[in-house]
């Protein structure tokens, strides 16, 4: 119940304001880095009072956690809209989407210029959110069942992570002019995963359709989880 003398809260307006604050945080952190971005800076850039920021989040770390959850949801939503059908397509498109989101790429690579102390925590083993897509055992089982992925040698998640991380980390360590385009990197991720994990057989139409459905179901589930986590960070 609203307190006497105060207008009732407008949830839609509050949510819109929260997103405006997160827009400001994203811009400032990418331009100046996390360590030098203050609550005063955020309030000024968002066009709100400092106290208004604290109505939504109590600390900078809470704000940044909400921002990363929003970035992750946007990435996963874009990934689902691209409708990848196979494991290779899934992580090729994941890589393409992630390379197009500088903040998440900074988190994945531990970019100290952007993350500052948060990057140091990540290196020290803190549980900073990493924008990876963990494949479930149920999803892998479906892919094996329909002949899209080999059962052996196992450790499917480890193989996928190694390929994706390798291609996403390597460009930052190459000399100028040697870096491939983002699209080329994404295509190489997809191709390498297919070569490393697929059976190499052309699937019958029914199995190919089942694999595509399983990928869609898997993506729907992780998008729903991302939505729930963001909602928790946006509550006032």
Backbone bond lengths (Angstrom), bond angles and torsions (degrees), N, CA, C in turn:
res aa  C-N    CA-C-N  psi(-1)  N-CA   C-N-CA  omega(-1)  CA-C   N-CA-C  phi
1 X - - - 1.470 - - 1.530 108.89 -
2 X 1.351 116.48 136.66 1.457 120.38 179.54 1.516 110.09 -70.25
3 X 1.327 116.92 144.62 1.448 121.74 178.73 1.522 110.03 -70.99
4 X 1.348 115.68 151.90 1.456 120.86 -179.76 1.517 110.20 -58.44
5 X 1.329 116.46 136.06 1.456 120.80 177.98 1.515 113.51 86.83
6 X 1.362 118.43 -6.67 1.457 121.37 179.19 1.522 109.71 -111.73
7 X 1.321 117.76 140.14 1.463 119.30 176.40 1.524 109.66 -69.77
8 X 1.332 117.85 152.36 1.462 119.58 178.97 1.527 111.05 -64.05
9 X 1.314 115.63 150.54 1.452 119.83 179.64 1.527 110.49 -68.61
10 X 1.300 115.41 145.87 1.458 122.06 176.17 1.527 106.73 -111.19
11 X 1.348 118.71 99.51 1.466 121.02 -175.70 1.529 113.42 -56.07
12 X 1.334 116.73 -39.46 1.463 119.79 -178.94 1.529 110.49 -64.42
13 X 1.317 115.91 -41.17 1.464 119.84 179.82 1.526 111.10 -68.29
14 X 1.335 115.65 -39.21 1.464 119.63 177.97 1.521 111.30 -63.62
15 X 1.329 116.59 -41.42 1.458 120.57 179.53 1.524 110.67 -65.35
16 X 1.319 116.01 -41.34 1.467 120.03 177.74 1.528 110.51 -61.44
17 X 1.325 116.19 -41.15 1.467 120.47 178.74 1.520 111.01 -65.76
18 X 1.328 117.05 -40.54 1.463 120.67 178.78 1.525 110.64 -61.32
19 X 1.312 116.87 -42.32 1.465 119.83 178.79 1.531 110.86 -66.20
20 X 1.314 117.17 -35.15 1.469 119.71 177.33 1.526 110.44 -64.43
21 X 1.309 116.22 -38.76 1.470 120.25 177.03 1.524 110.08 -64.25
22 X 1.329 117.11 -43.82 1.464 120.35 179.27 1.528 111.53 -64.78
23 X 1.328 117.09 -34.92 1.469 120.01 175.46 1.527 109.85 -59.55
24 X 1.329 115.33 -42.07 1.467 120.09 179.84 1.522 110.89 -65.77
25 X 1.329 116.82 -42.31 1.463 120.49 179.44 1.524 110.51 -60.75
26 X 1.319 116.87 -45.30 1.466 121.02 -178.87 1.520 111.06 -59.57
27 X 1.312 116.21 -45.67 1.465 120.51 -179.63 1.525 111.16 -63.08
28 X 1.328 116.48 -45.79 1.465 120.22 -176.38 1.527 112.21 -68.52
29 X 1.325 116.89 -42.40 1.463 119.81 -177.85 1.521 110.98 -65.88
30 X 1.319 117.27 -40.94 1.457 119.71 179.19 1.526 111.63 -68.64
31 X 1.319 116.37 -31.15 1.473 119.80 -177.10 1.524 111.78 -86.34
32 X 1.350 117.46 -36.78 1.456 120.08 -171.55 1.519 114.35 -120.50
33 X 1.321 117.07 -15.67 1.454 120.73 -176.40 1.522 111.62 94.27
34 X 1.325 115.46 155.28 1.460 121.12 -176.34 1.529 112.28 -65.26
35 X 1.330 116.28 -42.60 1.463 119.82 -172.84 1.524 113.00 -61.46
36 X 1.329 117.70 -33.19 1.465 120.35 -175.98 1.526 113.20 -99.45
37 X 1.323 116.80 5.98 1.460 120.73 177.56 1.526 109.31 -94.52
38 X 1.325 116.81 116.69 1.463 121.43 -176.77 1.531 110.94 -103.52
39 X 1.321 115.15 166.87 1.469 120.29 175.73 1.531 109.80 -61.73
40 X 1.327 116.87 -37.61 1.466 120.16 177.00 1.525 110.79 -60.40
41 X 1.337 116.30 -43.97 1.457 120.12 178.57 1.528 110.99 -60.65
42 X 1.327 115.09 -44.06 1.461 120.53 -177.90 1.523 110.74 -62.82
43 X 1.334 116.11 -46.89 1.468 120.54 -179.44 1.524 110.79 -60.84
44 X 1.326 116.39 -45.32 1.458 120.38 -179.31 1.520 111.19 -62.24
45 X 1.337 117.38 -44.55 1.458 120.72 -177.63 1.518 110.89 -68.11
46 X 1.345 117.39 -34.24 1.461 121.22 -179.11 1.523 112.62 -82.72
47 X 1.343 116.51 -12.21 1.460 120.00 -179.85 1.512 113.19 74.30
48 X 1.351 116.00 35.36 1.460 120.08 178.46 1.527 108.47 -130.79
49 X 1.328 116.17 166.87 1.457 120.68 175.40 1.524 109.97 -73.56
50 X 1.324 116.17 152.62 1.465 120.54 179.10 1.522 110.91 -57.32
51 X 1.332 116.31 -40.62 1.463 120.04 179.46 1.515 112.85 -62.63
52 X 1.327 115.99 -28.33 1.462 120.08 178.86 1.521 111.05 -66.81
53 X 1.324 116.00 -37.53 1.471 119.34 176.68 1.521 109.49 -59.96
54 X 1.336 116.10 -42.09 1.467 120.11 -178.13 1.533 112.76 -71.19
55 X 1.321 117.73 -15.64 1.463 119.44 173.26 1.522 110.84 -66.54
56 X 1.325 115.86 -28.72 1.466 120.77 -177.89 1.528 112.32 -94.86
57 X 1.327 117.40 -41.79 1.468 121.59 -176.96 1.521 109.23 -142.72
58 X 1.327 115.83 145.67 1.465 120.58 -175.45 1.524 112.89 -88.23
59 X 1.329 117.65 -25.11 1.464 120.68 -175.98 1.524 110.36 -138.02
60 X 1.327 115.13 164.50 1.468 120.02 174.69 1.523 110.92 -62.39
61 X 1.322 116.71 -38.55 1.466 119.77 -179.56 1.524 110.92 -61.75
62 X 1.331 117.48 -38.89 1.460 120.52 177.66 1.527 110.75 -65.31
63 X 1.323 116.57 -39.86 1.463 120.35 178.68 1.524 109.85 -63.24
64 X 1.319 115.92 -45.31 1.454 119.75 -177.14 1.530 110.73 -67.31
65 X 1.328 116.95 -36.34 1.462 120.30 176.52 1.525 110.26 -62.07
66 X 1.339 116.69 -41.92 1.466 120.13 177.31 1.526 110.67 -63.91
67 X 1.327 116.57 -40.63 1.463 120.50 179.45 1.529 110.30 -62.02
68 X 1.321 117.65 -44.55 1.463 120.32 -179.60 1.519 111.59 -66.48
69 X 1.319 116.65 -35.56 1.462 119.24 176.56 1.525 110.66 -65.94
70 X 1.320 116.74 -37.58 1.465 119.41 176.73 1.526 110.80 -67.54
71 X 1.328 116.17 -42.66 1.465 119.93 178.52 1.524 110.47 -60.77
72 X 1.316 116.39 -42.18 1.462 120.29 179.88 1.530 110.76 -63.18
73 X 1.337 116.54 -43.22 1.461 119.74 179.12 1.523 110.66 -63.23
74 X 1.323 117.48 -42.56 1.461 120.25 178.77 1.529 110.89 -61.90
75 X 1.332 116.32 -40.74 1.465 120.18 178.38 1.526 110.21 -63.13
76 X 1.330 116.54 -48.49 1.455 120.10 -176.60 1.531 111.78 -66.68
77 X 1.333 116.63 -35.72 1.459 120.20 177.74 1.528 110.48 -64.94
78 X 1.334 115.78 -43.43 1.466 119.93 177.22 1.525 110.70 -63.67
79 X 1.317 115.96 -38.25 1.463 120.64 179.31 1.528 110.49 -64.24
80 X 1.304 117.25 -44.20 1.467 120.47 179.11 1.524 111.28 -63.64
81 X 1.340 116.61 -39.02 1.462 120.06 -179.71 1.527 112.48 -64.65
82 X 1.338 117.01 -24.81 1.465 120.45 178.68 1.520 112.15 -79.71
83 X 1.328 116.64 -7.88 1.458 124.12 172.89 1.523 114.15 50.21
84 X 1.338 118.78 55.32 1.473 119.22 175.55 1.525 109.76 -65.07
85 X 1.326 116.09 144.26 1.462 119.85 -175.62 1.517 112.86 -104.06
86 X 1.320 118.23 -30.95 1.465 121.84 -174.79 1.524 110.16 -116.57
87 X 1.323 115.39 171.49 1.465 120.01 178.76 1.529 110.53 -62.63
88 X 1.330 117.19 -42.18 1.460 120.40 178.43 1.519 111.62 -62.87
89 X 1.330 116.56 -45.28 1.467 120.07 178.45 1.521 110.77 -63.00
90 X 1.331 116.50 -39.84 1.462 120.72 -179.07 1.525 111.04 -56.72
91 X 1.330 116.89 -49.85 1.457 118.93 -175.45 1.527 112.67 -85.72
92 X 1.333 117.61 -19.84 1.456 118.85 169.30 1.516 110.46 -66.14
93 X 1.335 116.35 -45.47 1.464 120.09 179.08 1.520 111.65 -71.21
94 X 1.339 116.93 -32.80 1.464 119.89 173.82 1.526 109.86 -59.60
95 X 1.322 116.91 -45.80 1.468 121.20 -179.07 1.519 110.46 -63.90
96 X 1.329 116.37 -41.83 1.468 120.09 179.26 1.528 111.01 -62.29
97 X 1.336 115.46 -44.21 1.465 119.44 -179.61 1.522 111.15 -66.62
98 X 1.324 116.97 -40.92 1.461 120.29 -178.14 1.529 111.49 -67.28
99 X 1.324 117.18 -40.16 1.464 120.04 178.97 1.528 111.61 -64.67
100 X 1.329 116.20 -20.80 1.461 120.64 177.09 1.513 113.86 -88.10
101 X 1.334 117.20 0.71 1.463 122.01 179.06 1.527 107.88 -122.48
102 X 1.327 118.20 91.72 1.471 122.34 -172.59 1.521 114.69 -55.55
103 X 1.315 117.09 -35.26 1.465 119.29 -177.61 1.526 111.08 -67.10
104 X 1.319 117.06 -44.43 1.458 119.95 179.10 1.528 111.27 -68.30
105 X 1.317 116.54 -35.69 1.460 118.94 177.00 1.527 109.77 -64.32
106 X 1.334 116.91 -37.67 1.468 120.81 177.19 1.519 110.80 -62.82
107 X 1.327 117.06 -38.83 1.464 120.87 178.52 1.520 110.33 -66.40
108 X 1.328 116.40 -45.18 1.458 120.55 -177.99 1.519 111.50 -61.72
109 X 1.327 116.73 -40.41 1.467 120.60 -177.05 1.525 113.13 -92.37
110 X 1.348 117.65 -3.10 1.466 120.34 179.49 1.512 112.49 66.86
111 X 1.317 117.68 40.65 1.466 123.05 -177.60 1.533 109.68 -64.54
112 X 1.330 116.98 108.14 1.462 121.09 -175.34 1.524 112.37 -70.06
113 X 1.333 118.35 -27.66 1.463 120.12 179.13 1.520 111.21 -65.69
114 X 1.315 116.90 -34.73 1.462 121.20 179.28 1.525 110.65 -87.77
115 X 1.321 117.19 -47.05 1.464 121.11 -171.35 1.514 114.32 -85.62
116 X 1.328 118.22 -26.20 1.454 120.42 -179.28 1.510 111.89 58.76
117 X 1.330 117.10 -125.86 1.467 120.83 -176.07 1.520 111.63 -64.84
118 X 1.342 117.74 -26.79 1.455 119.50 177.99 1.524 110.72 -66.58
119 X 1.322 116.81 -35.93 1.453 120.75 175.89 1.514 111.35 -65.62
120 X 1.332 116.09 -37.49 1.467 119.62 178.88 1.526 110.71 -67.75
121 X 1.328 117.15 -37.46 1.459 120.45 176.60 1.524 110.92 -62.31
122 X 1.334 115.37 -40.87 1.459 120.10 -179.97 1.522 110.29 -61.73
123 X 1.324 116.97 -43.16 1.461 120.28 179.83 1.523 111.18 -67.02
124 X 1.349 116.43 -28.31 1.457 120.70 -179.40 1.524 112.69 -84.71
125 X 1.339 116.00 3.24 1.462 119.93 176.03 1.511 114.28 95.07
126 X 1.331 117.99 12.66 1.457 120.28 176.58 1.531 108.63 -68.48
127 X 1.312 116.60 161.70 1.459 120.65 -175.62 1.520 110.84 -91.28
128 X 1.316 117.88 52.91 1.453 120.60 175.45 1.514 108.73 -66.44
129 X 1.349 117.84 140.96 1.457 119.23 -177.10 1.519 111.65 -66.49
130 X 1.334 116.75 127.81 1.452 122.50 178.36 1.525 107.88 -109.42
131 X 1.324 117.83 131.69 1.461 120.29 -172.16 1.516 114.43 -80.54
132 X 1.338 117.90 46.19 1.450 119.24 178.75 1.524 109.28 -93.90
133 X 1.334 116.52 162.86 1.457 122.07 178.57 1.527 107.86 -109.81
134 X 1.316 118.64 100.19 1.468 120.18 -178.86 1.522 110.99 -73.97
135 X 1.329 117.63 119.69 1.460 119.89 -179.66 1.526 109.49 -77.93
136 X 1.314 115.91 137.36 1.461 120.72 -176.81 1.522 110.53 -85.72
137 X 1.330 115.06 156.88 1.460 120.37 177.01 1.530 110.68 -62.05
138 X 1.326 116.31 -36.93 1.470 119.99 -179.34 1.524 111.04 -63.72
139 X 1.327 116.10 -40.31 1.466 120.23 178.84 1.528 110.68 -65.72
140 X 1.318 117.19 -45.89 1.468 121.19 179.24 1.526 109.91 -61.69
141 X 1.320 116.90 -40.36 1.462 120.61 179.34 1.521 111.32 -59.80
142 X 1.331 116.36 -41.24 1.461 120.10 177.90 1.526 111.63 -64.28
143 X 1.318 116.98 -41.13 1.460 120.80 179.64 1.527 110.74 -63.92
144 X 1.326 116.86 -40.87 1.465 121.06 178.12 1.534 110.04 -66.56
145 X 1.315 116.33 -43.62 1.462 121.97 -178.50 1.521 112.01 -56.76
146 X 1.341 116.53 -37.96 1.464 120.39 -176.61 1.526 112.87 -97.85
147 X 1.331 116.84 11.76 1.453 120.67 171.78 1.512 115.68 79.24
148 X 1.342 117.41 16.16 1.465 119.82 -178.43 1.522 112.08 -87.39
149 X 1.330 116.64 -25.99 1.468 122.02 -176.18 1.527 108.77 -135.64
150 X 1.326 116.60 142.75 1.451 121.31 176.63 1.528 110.91 -74.51
151 X 1.316 115.57 145.45 1.468 119.52 177.18 1.520 110.75 -73.64
152 X 1.328 116.06 -36.59 1.461 120.57 -179.18 1.521 109.83 -93.32
153 X 1.302 120.66 153.20 1.477 125.72 0.46 1.517 113.39 -88.51
154 X 1.337 118.28 13.83 1.460 120.66 -177.63 1.524 111.44 86.39
155 X 1.349 116.62 -166.47 1.474 122.12 -179.86 1.530 111.19 53.15
156 X 1.334 116.03 45.14 1.463 120.50 -175.20 1.530 112.23 -60.72
157 X 1.331 116.01 -40.19 1.463 119.24 -179.39 1.523 110.79 -64.20
158 X 1.326 116.64 -40.99 1.459 120.52 179.93 1.528 110.97 -63.23
159 X 1.312 116.58 -41.66 1.464 120.24 179.42 1.521 110.68 -63.70
160 X 1.330 116.25 -47.56 1.465 120.13 -179.42 1.521 110.95 -61.40
161 X 1.321 117.04 -47.93 1.464 120.27 -179.76 1.527 111.54 -59.72
162 X 1.321 116.76 -41.89 1.457 120.16 -178.81 1.518 111.34 -62.60
163 X 1.316 116.68 -41.36 1.466 120.70 179.56 1.524 110.43 -67.00
164 X 1.335 116.30 -49.80 1.468 119.93 -177.40 1.526 111.07 -63.50
165 X 1.336 116.77 -49.66 1.461 119.69 -179.67 1.523 111.08 -60.71
166 X 1.334 116.37 -41.16 1.462 119.03 -179.58 1.514 112.22 -58.83
167 X 1.308 116.72 -47.33 1.465 119.71 -178.32 1.527 112.41 -71.56
168 X 1.327 117.55 -30.47 1.462 119.51 -178.91 1.526 112.45 -82.20
169 X 1.325 117.48 -28.06 1.459 120.69 177.87 1.519 112.64 -85.05
170 X 1.321 117.24 -37.83 1.459 121.30 -171.95 1.523 114.27 -56.00
171 X 1.343 120.13 -44.11 1.474 119.19 -176.33 1.516 114.29 -56.44
172 X 1.342 117.53 -31.98 1.464 120.14 -178.65 1.524 112.30 -69.95
173 X 1.331 116.74 -14.56 1.460 120.78 -178.26 1.532 112.96 -108.32
174 X 1.319 115.99 6.64 1.460 120.11 178.90 1.527 110.21 -92.28
175 X 1.333 118.06 153.94 1.468 120.61 176.49 1.517 111.36 -66.10
176 X 1.325 116.17 157.77 1.460 121.08 179.23 1.525 110.01 -55.18
177 X 1.299 115.49 137.18 1.452 120.54 178.48 1.512 114.08 90.68
178 X 1.330 117.36 -12.61 1.464 120.59 -178.34 1.530 112.15 -96.59
179 X 1.320 116.84 -8.77 1.462 119.90 -176.58 1.515 111.01 -75.67
180 X 1.314 116.53 133.20 1.459 121.78 175.37 1.523 109.75 -76.38
181 X 1.319 117.15 161.37 1.460 120.81 177.06 1.523 109.83 -68.48
182 X 1.326 115.83 161.70 1.465 120.17 178.68 1.526 110.73 -58.76
183 X 1.325 117.08 -42.52 1.463 120.08 -179.88 1.523 111.29 -63.39
184 X 1.338 116.76 -39.49 1.459 119.81 179.38 1.524 110.68 -65.62
185 X 1.333 117.02 -40.68 1.459 120.77 178.08 1.529 110.11 -61.57
186 X 1.328 116.94 -44.89 1.467 120.79 179.38 1.520 111.28 -61.74
187 X 1.328 116.61 -42.02 1.468 120.16 178.73 1.527 111.05 -64.64
188 X 1.329 117.03 -38.46 1.460 120.86 179.25 1.531 111.17 -67.25
189 X 1.334 117.42 -37.90 1.466 120.60 175.89 1.522 109.95 -59.50
190 X 1.331 116.28 -49.38 1.469 120.85 -178.78 1.526 110.98 -60.10
191 X 1.323 116.75 -46.81 1.461 121.12 -177.63 1.523 111.78 -65.03
192 X 1.330 116.59 -41.24 1.465 120.09 -178.17 1.519 111.65 -67.47
193 X 1.323 117.47 -39.80 1.463 120.57 178.09 1.526 110.31 -65.06
194 X 1.321 117.09 -42.51 1.462 119.85 178.01 1.524 111.07 -61.26
195 X 1.330 117.37 -44.40 1.460 120.99 -179.19 1.531 111.65 -66.59
196 X 1.327 116.38 -35.90 1.462 120.11 -176.24 1.518 113.09 -79.43
197 X 1.342 117.47 -29.29 1.459 118.89 -167.39 1.523 115.41 -123.47
198 X 1.328 118.03 -19.06 1.462 118.17 -176.13 1.528 111.17 -77.27
199 X 1.323 115.97 163.99 1.461 121.28 177.25 1.521 111.66 -77.59
200 X 1.315 116.59 -16.06 1.461 120.27 -178.45 1.512 113.69 81.24
201 X 1.327 117.63 2.10 1.466 121.42 -179.38 1.522 110.27 -100.05
202 X 1.313 115.84 145.67 1.466 119.41 174.09 1.521 107.93 -75.11
203 X 1.328 116.33 127.56 1.456 120.19 -175.26 1.522 111.30 -81.57
204 X 1.322 116.83 142.97 1.469 119.23 169.65 1.519 109.79 -59.01
205 X 1.312 116.55 155.18 1.466 121.07 -175.32 1.524 112.11 -55.38
206 X 1.320 116.97 -40.49 1.469 119.91 -177.74 1.531 111.14 -65.14
207 X 1.334 116.33 -41.19 1.461 119.44 178.86 1.525 111.40 -69.45
208 X 1.337 117.15 -40.46 1.460 120.32 178.04 1.528 110.63 -60.50
209 X 1.331 116.24 -40.78 1.470 120.44 178.75 1.520 110.65 -66.48
210 X 1.339 116.92 -37.75 1.462 120.54 179.55 1.527 110.98 -66.84
211 X 1.327 116.75 -38.26 1.467 121.14 177.63 1.524 110.10 -64.42
212 X 1.322 116.69 -43.93 1.470 120.61 178.72 1.525 110.86 -61.92
213 X 1.338 116.53 -40.64 1.469 119.90 178.19 1.519 110.77 -64.55
214 X 1.331 116.75 -43.08 1.462 120.63 -179.95 1.526 110.75 -61.64
215 X 1.331 116.71 -39.24 1.466 120.30 177.99 1.517 110.34 -65.33
216 X 1.333 116.34 -41.42 1.460 120.26 178.22 1.515 112.45 -63.48
217 X 1.323 116.56 -43.12 1.466 121.13 178.74 1.526 110.76 -63.22
218 X 1.321 115.80 -42.49 1.464 120.61 178.07 1.523 110.80 -60.58
219 X 1.332 117.38 -45.51 1.461 121.03 -179.97 1.526 111.34 -65.89
220 X 1.332 117.00 -40.73 1.464 119.70 177.95 1.523 110.81 -58.00
221 X 1.328 116.16 -40.13 1.470 120.27 -177.64 1.520 111.57 -67.07
222 X 1.338 117.64 -43.56 1.466 118.20 -177.30 1.531 111.12 -75.66
223 X 1.331 117.47 -27.73 1.469 119.35 174.05 1.524 109.84 -66.22
224 X 1.323 116.87 -41.75 1.472 120.38 178.95 1.521 111.19 -61.84
225 X 1.319 116.83 -42.06 1.471 120.50 178.04 1.528 110.52 -62.88
226 X 1.342 116.19 -42.68 1.471 120.56 179.30 1.522 110.91 -63.03
227 X 1.334 117.25 -38.29 1.466 121.19 177.73 1.522 110.75 -63.56
228 X 1.318 116.75 -42.76 1.459 121.04 -179.54 1.530 111.34 -64.36
229 X 1.324 116.15 -42.10 1.463 119.89 -179.24 1.526 110.91 -66.96
230 X 1.336 117.20 -39.68 1.456 119.06 177.77 1.535 110.14 -65.41
231 X 1.308 117.13 -41.85 1.467 120.19 180.00 1.522 111.39 -57.07
232 X 1.336 116.65 -38.76 1.462 120.08 178.69 1.537 111.16 -64.17
233 X 1.339 115.81 -35.11 1.467 119.92 -179.60 1.524 112.99 -77.47
234 X 1.320 117.30 -14.72 1.460 120.81 -175.78 1.511 112.79 -102.27
235 X 1.315 117.95 -1.74 1.463 120.53 -179.48 1.522 110.55 -69.64
236 X 1.309 115.92 142.36 1.469 121.98 178.31 1.519 109.77 -104.97
